[in-house]
Amino acid sequence: MSNKKISFVTIFIIIVAACGYFVDIYDLILFNVVKKDSLEAIMEGATPDVLKSTGIFLFNMQMTGMLIGGLLWGILGDKRGRLSVLFGSILLYSAANIINAFVTDVNLYALVRVIAGIGLAGELGAGVTLVSETMSKENRGYGTMIIVSFGALGAVAAAFVASKGQVISGILEKIFHVSFASWQVAYLVGGALGLLLLMLRVGAIESGMYKNLQDVEVSRGNILMLFNNSERFLKYIKCILVGLPIWYIVGLIVANAEPIWGKELAIQGKVVNGSALMYSYIGLCVGDILSGLLSQLLRSRRKVVMIYLSFCIVLTVYFFFFAKGASLFTFYLLVFLLGAATGFWALFVTIAAEQFGTNIRSTVTNTTPNFVRGSVPLILLLFQFLNVHTSSALLSAFMVGLLCFGLSFWAIFHMPETFGKELDYVEQYP
């Protein structure tokens, strides 16, 4: 195969993985954007407290699905191949989101969010694993940077589609003679985007490293390998801890911009969750591009993560203790900057992929980001516990943040540098 052909195949794989993560993020964020409207339609007459608690319950169901999916797709990716996960995961969450547009009660809503969560869990890990194993060891950081940066724009698309739901609904009504609410349109668009993406994936090829593994007698996708060796286990835990601050900021600060922080900080204007999520993910896109380029320039993953963690701490201190009474513009600017500070998500997932051998790499790369996402309910529980004892939401949230930042700093400081590491090797059992 010529170098030109190899280059074309690599570019095509990056495009496919980036588009897949775009749709993944669209659907992942969509629930937080439309949960209020969808629950008001399904639970007509319910009080604000009931709607709030139901929203938390459904979000936890989605996170539960992602934890299950992370294990399922990770193991499948090592046993059956990276492409099987790329196809299977997007088919599952696309179907789930189309069904979600027609739910009529909370129990069905919860079931569909679990199924959607399972599907959403496989996209990022499979894409990063495939690209990392396809590109050269010096340049694979560019590939993962493109995947995550473009994917982050899926959140912007989710907020835009939700805001223009009535317009799209009018178009659909003219075509199908059926009327849809804005939140239903948003789910239908997400499902349709996923199904369209499946057609693009027909030309994708399997990782060469994984193909070579077929001829080697080695245990593949055995999750016990992460627990039966103390060195591997500690390395795995560190991979998870590095990403905690990202979803602390997304899950506790940004996702609660409207119900908690807009009021606690007495922001001069109406804070809207969908807008906060959109601005934070625009920031994440910018941050991921810069962190990827900086990582290539410094030839280090660890140094860049430490720089970003420091940025996160400075912004978090300002947000909780110096933003009182800020204008709506200033608040959204802070949210954008916080999103940019979490822009080491691509590096975090790449580091996880680079830490382990080919026979267990998919398992690690799929489970690590989903365990970080799955930490959000624990972060929220700790926040609620501290809030009861301190009677200050701002102080409680900051204390939780210090814990997340501290664990992340410790983990990245004690990790070996993986920039330029050769990935064509296997982990031995046990």
Buried (B, 14 or more C-beta within 10 A) or exposed (E): EEEEEEEEBBEBBBBBBBBBBBBBBBBBBBBBBBBBBBBBBBBEEBEEEEBBEBBEEBBBBBBBBBBBBBBBBBBBBBBBBBBBBBBBBBBBBBBBBBBBBEBEEBEBBBBBBBBBBBBBBBBBBBBBBBBBBBBEBEEBBBBBBBBBBBBBBBBBBBBBBBBBBEEBBEEBEEEEEEEBBBBBBBBBBBBBBBBEBBEEBEEBBBBEBBEEBEEEEBBBBBBEBBEEBEEBEEBBBBBBBBBBBBBBBBBBBBBBBBBBBBEBBEBEEEBBBBBBBBBBBBBBBBBBBBBBBBBBEEEBBBBBBBBBBEBBBEBBEBBBEEBEEBEBEBBBBBBBBBBBBBBBBBBBBBBBBBBBBBBBBBBBBBBBBBBBBBBBBEBBEBBEEBBEEEEBBBBBBBBBBEBBBBBBBEBBEEBEEBBBBEBEEBBEBE
